[in-house]
Amino acid sequence: MSDPLAALAVGDRPEPEPLPGWTTVRVLAASLNHHDLWTLRGVGIGKDRFPMILGCDAVGVDESGAEVVVYGVIGDPDWPGDEASDPGRTLLSERFPGTFAERVAVPRRNLLAKPAELSTVQAASLGTAWLTAYRMLFVRSGLRPGDTVLVQGSTGGVSSALIALGRAAGYRVWVTGRTEAKRAAAVEIGAHQAFEVGARLPARVDAVMETVGEATWAHSLRAVRPGGTIVISGATTGPNPPAELSRVFFREVSVVGSTMGTRADLASLLSFLVISGVRPAIDSTLPLDRAADGIGKLAAGDITGKIVFTLS
Ligand SMILES: NC(=O)c1ccc[n+]([C@@H]2O[C@H](COP(=O)([O-])OP(=O)(O)OC[C@H]3O[C@@H](n4cnc5c(N)ncnc54)[C@H](OP(=O)(O)O)[C@@H]3O)[C@@H](O)[C@H]2O)c1
């Protein structure tokens, strides 16, 4: 895969221009996501959109001086359903400039009050990876407290969120991780047990949370119980594994897609953290002008939880 840092430039861009119904937020902190690596590699974005400001989520200060969490999904204001079903939706940094900047313009309805119980850095970690994990587990999976879930990946942004949220919700949480240190970190975050990638599990699970793709898909199909569910929101190692359709139909496995979450999901996630006391694992906090260091670390897979960039 290409080096994401080859496409990175740090510099000045014009002030964001709010559209009608939009507002400008002064960014305090924003988290790094795998999405930013895809963008730097030119995946999911046309070259005609470059230069593009990265960053899908943030905490900032709105025009009234209040601290707000930025919801990064920009939907069609006239779409009658929620954002998840809006075919025209886009994520900050895909069409509109993202949050790795002093200021970002967003629709006013995309701002949620930051709960006082969460620090700026904690709240800035939630808008993409944690929101995705929340929707996978609590909206798309059909899991109920007491069920067993397998999370593929242990220390990544989405996987660490899945572990912490799943544990707090009363699921038995099993995890796969690539190294002993990562597996230990997953147990620290809340997993009941951590296994090597592809390992035979003690029993089949009710649902698998899949973001890894080709490297783990066959294992996910073997790990899920008949009638169980695989929720997939990403394919970091590639989107085209052998489908093994006979396993899907013979065992009546449901394969369910999931992408980001709605604004209402984000409000519920913020509330869940306040009520449960769960907090995101923060790998590191870096000033935005050291973005290259954070991007290099994420690309190397050398993280436990979220990398957050701060602006003073
Ligand atoms: N659809 C959506 O709305 C949405 C939202 C968020 C993310 N995503 C996608 O979901 C994926 C994960 O995002 P993220 O931000 O959590 O990325 P991340 O922080 O870079 O995490 C990557 C995860 O993948 C695992 N992994 C990578 N290579 C692997 C391999 N060869 N074998 C086994 N596991 C491997 C890592 O496992 P270890 O813990 O063992 O290192 C880690 O847990 C990305 O592809 C992203 O684009 C989609």
The ligand as an SDF file (V2000), in Angstrom:
LIG
                    3D

 48 52  0  0  0  0  0  0  0  0999 V2000
  -18.1580    2.2800    7.5890 N   0  0  0  0  0  0  0  0  0  0  0  0
  -17.8300    3.2460    8.4370 C   0  0  0  0  0  0  0  0  0  0  0  0
  -18.5890    4.1430    8.7040 O   0  0  0  0  0  0  0  0  0  0  0  0
  -16.4990    3.1840    9.1170 C   0  0  0  0  0  0  0  0  0  0  0  0
  -16.2750    3.9530   10.2510 C   0  0  0  0  0  0  0  0  0  0  0  0
  -15.0620    3.8210   10.9150 C   0  0  0  0  0  0  0  0  0  0  0  0
  -14.1010    2.9670   10.3970 C   0  0  0  0  0  0  0  0  0  0  0  0
  -14.3400    2.2810    9.2440 N   0  0  0  0  0  0  0  0  0  0  0  0
  -13.3160    1.3810    8.6990 C   0  0  0  0  0  0  0  0  0  0  0  0
  -13.0540    0.3850    9.6550 O   0  0  0  0  0  0  0  0  0  0  0  0
  -11.6700    0.0510    9.6080 C   0  0  0  0  0  0  0  0  0  0  0  0
  -11.0690    0.2470   10.9990 C   0  0  0  0  0  0  0  0  0  0  0  0
  -11.0270    1.6350   11.2870 O   0  0  0  0  0  0  0  0  0  0  0  0
  -10.1810    2.1570   12.5370 P   0  0  0  0  0  0  0  0  0  0  0  0
  -10.2390    3.6390   12.4970 O   0  0  0  0  0  0  0  0  0  0  0  0
  -10.5760    1.4270   13.7460 O   0  0  0  0  0  0  0  0  0  0  0  0
   -8.6930    1.6880   12.0810 O   0  0  0  0  0  0  0  0  0  0  0  0
   -7.4200    1.3820   12.9610 P   0  0  0  0  0  0  0  0  0  0  0  0
   -7.4820    2.1880   14.2070 O   0  0  0  0  0  0  0  0  0  0  0  0
   -6.2620    1.5220   12.0600 O   0  0  0  0  0  0  0  0  0  0  0  0
   -7.5900   -0.1580   13.3740 O   0  0  0  0  0  0  0  0  0  0  0  0
   -7.3270   -1.2020   12.4740 C   0  0  0  0  0  0  0  0  0  0  0  0
   -7.7210   -2.5320   13.1040 C   0  0  0  0  0  0  0  0  0  0  0  0
   -7.5600   -3.5510   12.1250 O   0  0  0  0  0  0  0  0  0  0  0  0
   -6.8420   -4.6270   12.6730 C   0  0  0  0  0  0  0  0  0  0  0  0
   -5.9470   -5.1820   11.6320 N   0  0  0  0  0  0  0  0  0  0  0  0
   -5.2520   -4.4890   10.7090 C   0  0  0  0  0  0  0  0  0  0  0  0
   -4.5650   -5.3450    9.9270 N   0  0  0  0  0  0  0  0  0  0  0  0
   -4.8430   -6.5930   10.3550 C   0  0  0  0  0  0  0  0  0  0  0  0
   -4.4420   -7.9070    9.9510 C   0  0  0  0  0  0  0  0  0  0  0  0
   -3.5950   -8.0930    8.9280 N   0  0  0  0  0  0  0  0  0  0  0  0
   -4.9320   -8.9510   10.6410 N   0  0  0  0  0  0  0  0  0  0  0  0
   -5.7670   -8.7900   11.6660 C   0  0  0  0  0  0  0  0  0  0  0  0
   -6.1840   -7.5610   12.1120 N   0  0  0  0  0  0  0  0  0  0  0  0
   -5.7260   -6.4850   11.4680 C   0  0  0  0  0  0  0  0  0  0  0  0
   -6.0190   -4.0430   13.8040 C   0  0  0  0  0  0  0  0  0  0  0  0
   -5.8440   -5.1000   14.7180 O   0  0  0  0  0  0  0  0  0  0  0  0
   -4.8100   -5.0500   15.9900 P   0  0  0  0  0  0  0  0  0  0  0  0
   -5.5930   -4.4610   17.0900 O   0  0  0  0  0  0  0  0  0  0  0  0
   -4.4390   -6.4580   16.1980 O   0  0  0  0  0  0  0  0  0  0  0  0
   -3.6690   -4.1600   15.5520 O   0  0  0  0  0  0  0  0  0  0  0  0
   -6.9040   -2.8980   14.3120 C   0  0  0  0  0  0  0  0  0  0  0  0
   -7.7410   -3.3320   15.3420 O   0  0  0  0  0  0  0  0  0  0  0  0
  -11.0370    0.9300    8.5390 C   0  0  0  0  0  0  0  0  0  0  0  0
  -10.9490    0.2010    7.3280 O   0  0  0  0  0  0  0  0  0  0  0  0
  -12.0140    2.0760    8.4120 C   0  0  0  0  0  0  0  0  0  0  0  0
  -11.9920    2.6910    7.1440 O   0  0  0  0  0  0  0  0  0  0  0  0
  -15.5200    2.3690    8.6050 C   0  0  0  0  0  0  0  0  0  0  0  0
  1  2  1  0
  2  3  2  0
  2  4  1  0
  4  5  1  0
  4 48  2  0
  5  6  2  0
  6  7  1  0
  7  8  2  0
  8  9  1  0
  8 48  1  0
  9 10  1  0
  9 46  1  0
 10 11  1  0
 11 12  1  0
 11 44  1  0
 12 13  1  0
 13 14  1  0
 14 15  2  0
 14 16  1  0
 14 17  1  0
 17 18  1  0
 18 19  2  0
 18 20  1  0
 18 21  1  0
 21 22  1  0
 22 23  1  0
 23 24  1  0
 23 42  1  0
 24 25  1  0
 25 26  1  0
 25 36  1  0
 26 27  1  0
 26 35  1  0
 27 28  2  0
 28 29  1  0
 29 30  1  0
 29 35  2  0
 30 31  1  0
 30 32  2  0
 32 33  1  0
 33 34  2  0
 34 35  1  0
 36 37  1  0
 36 42  1  0
 37 38  1  0
 38 39  2  0
 38 40  1  0
 38 41  1  0
 42 43  1  0
 44 45  1  0
 44 46  1  0
 46 47  1  0
M  CHG  2   8   1  16  -1
M  END
$$$$
